[in-house]
């Protein structure tokens, strides 16, 4: 634990924030390699000099790390920010070491002993103080009234502390469980140490994986801790009277447990260290290894006599094994994706219940049956995890496409000049939120100008053309004298875009409208688009307009200046502009959507409700809308 504390204190100080993940992953792999080597060194030292020689190996390693840390301090130079007071660091360090050592000595007493409980409470208090980076303000000191509140970082602290506690608990429990289980299967103590070395090998695998790939804390905890819980549960199915096979299976399962736990550790420790302020990294980093000590102390609280005595050993280890499964599963729910852990547990439980009900309970309690139940849960959990990743990826894609569409199509206000206005857009591909219809509203000097149109195509290609057309409209709408000149600029721009893309079939249909303040009419120019519809007094009729060629054919120039058509817009009337996605929607019989008769059945008082009701009615007419729909409704503004 001294090695872990020293390393975690040095990494965020000596390394850039972006390199913390690589350093943590590499350090866990090195720590695991040292664990594997330490098993061999302990066995050799015990044979040579007894158990005291074996216990001296970690002390010598810590001394070597102390020398390396002093060398690191001389290389890093003076810190850029003032560090916390040395006396405060010394007090915390002494308390953490003393309390951790006291908790490790709890088996000499009893886990329910009053002194042990007090020791645990003090350890939790010190852990909280270290994790927050500051001691409680009262009664030691009072923060000034105008002083800024300390930065909140409870989320990474809680995740790191929980992950560290799970590591300490799982590692200590696994060492005890493997030793007893393999002894019951006919293997010796050396087999238990070899199987525990597989736990270290799992750390190496997890460190190398996290070194190459950036794994999030939720994903690492959901997959890693769930697999660790499943592997610990499978240890109850180790075969009897076959020591070689039992040792091999135990080593493989321990390797999976180590991989799962280490993946959660690397991700949690990385986010935790990266979130620490530079001025208190060396001190606050002690919260994580202190949690590891507390987790290990919880397992050490089991009295040794219950493990040594034959009458209570099997029952105690069985309870410890399933408690470890529960701890790992709960950690997977808290730190990772709860759906994955619940799917694994639910699928395994359903399998167990079905076998118990359809056959005899003894069949469900066989080791092979339990292994099948657990593996079924793992398969279901992996399927749920893959489905969740796909759903998140789809949600991010939809959110990005919607944001892109909203950036291109600006939603205008409800009142522009002397007009009431409502707009609605529905793309043909509802999952992407991207289409080729467009609209825009611009307010110039005492004039409101509206553009609605449709470019050929759908999806991202159409959206690029929409962005070009709207960009030209927004740059020219304030500098042109009339609609004809504005349409000419748009026509030339689309033609140049088509030539640049080498697309001879690129064009866009459009309606351009202009309304002067205090006027009872609008001026409309139709460039190959669907004519607008005038609503009022229980009537709905298309406005008869001259139709020009669509934009992009370069048919408008300075010698051809078609005049816009004036359309009366009296109070109580509504002018509806739409794209062909609405009028060309077909039902199963191939009939087009009857726009004019349907408009008579929809109240036109609220413009926004009119548009939403119209789209909903069109969706009921046809099974699936195959084209984009853009709608704009305008009416004279009532009141000042």
C-alpha angles and dihedrals in degrees: 000000000000088000092051093047092049093048096047090048093052103041100066091042097049100035135060117254093248091055096052094093093055092047094047093047092048091046093052090050090050091045090053091048088052089050091053091047090045091058090056093043091050092052092048094044092048092052091048103041109005130251094315090062090052092051090051093064096079091045092055091047091052091050089053090050090049090057090048091050092052088051090049091053091054091050097048094053125201115346118250091230130042112266123225118277112287092228091056091050091048093051093050094045093050092047093049093048095044095045092045091050090047092052091050088056094054095103088069086067124018133284090238094050114126093233091051091051091050090048091052092049091051090048091053090050092052090045091053092048092050093046093052091049092226135066116245110283094228130096095357096059140342122236114231115256094241095041119114117256117250117267115268114233101151094129098064090036092053092046093048094045091048092047091047092050090050090050093051093044095045095046095048093043092048092052091053095042095049093049094052097038094051091045089054089050093055099262123123136237092273089059090055091052091047091051090048088053085064086064088059091047088056089055089054091052092048092048092052092046093050090044091061100033131043104232118187121233094244094050094044092049095044095050101028101045093040091053089046091053091048092049093050089050090052091056088076088068097060109137121253126232091017105094097171094051092043091051092048094050092044091052092050092048091046089052091054090048091051092048093051096046093044093051089057090046096052094048095044095044092047094053091043096051093043090054095052118103113249093238095061105028096110093054102035092049088074091076092076100053089040087059089051089054091050092050092051091046090057090062092041088059090077106103111248094227091067089058096043098046113085093216095060103023100088095045093046094049092046090053091046091050094054092041087056090051090052092048093051092045093050090048089052089053094046099042102028140028108317092202092065095050092044091049092053093048094042095049092048092047093049091051091050093049093048094050091046093050098041096044137007124307092239090066091055091052097055115115093239091050091050090050091052091049092052094045090050089054090050092053091050091046092051090050091051091048092050090047091050092050090050092048092050092048091050091047091052091049093050092046091050093047092048092050090049092050092048090050090054098040107048114204107234124218122265093249123043117173108311093340135093109218139192129177133188132181128190119176121214090235099055093184093062101037090215128118146144102256119099144178137179139179124209130187116212130168105319089329135099118206124192130192125192124170152139130232124206114266137022139251127025095339091056091045091057090056090045090054091051093048094047091046090055091046094050093047095048104034094084096045103047124090099215144359094267093060091045092051090049092056091048092049092052093045094053090046091053090047091052091049092049091051092042088233112144092182097056115120141134132215117216147175118213120196133185128190125184119209116264090017126128095209141056127218114227133193117192118204102187094306136132108279117250122252124232116213128193145117096015094310135108121187137161116249112243106232135164108255119222127193116280120265113277100047092091089230094137117076139143093280093051110057110163113196120236118248120243115230119190115239109189126177110280094030128106127205112211121200118191142164126239092261088083103042094041097051108124134203128218091282093054094250118146120240108271097230100175098048091045093052090060090062095051119079112239099202098101110043096203092050090047092057096044092048090049093053092045090051091050090051089054090050094056132032095232132005106234099188137050119266126209121177132185123182123188131183136170111277114250117219130003 
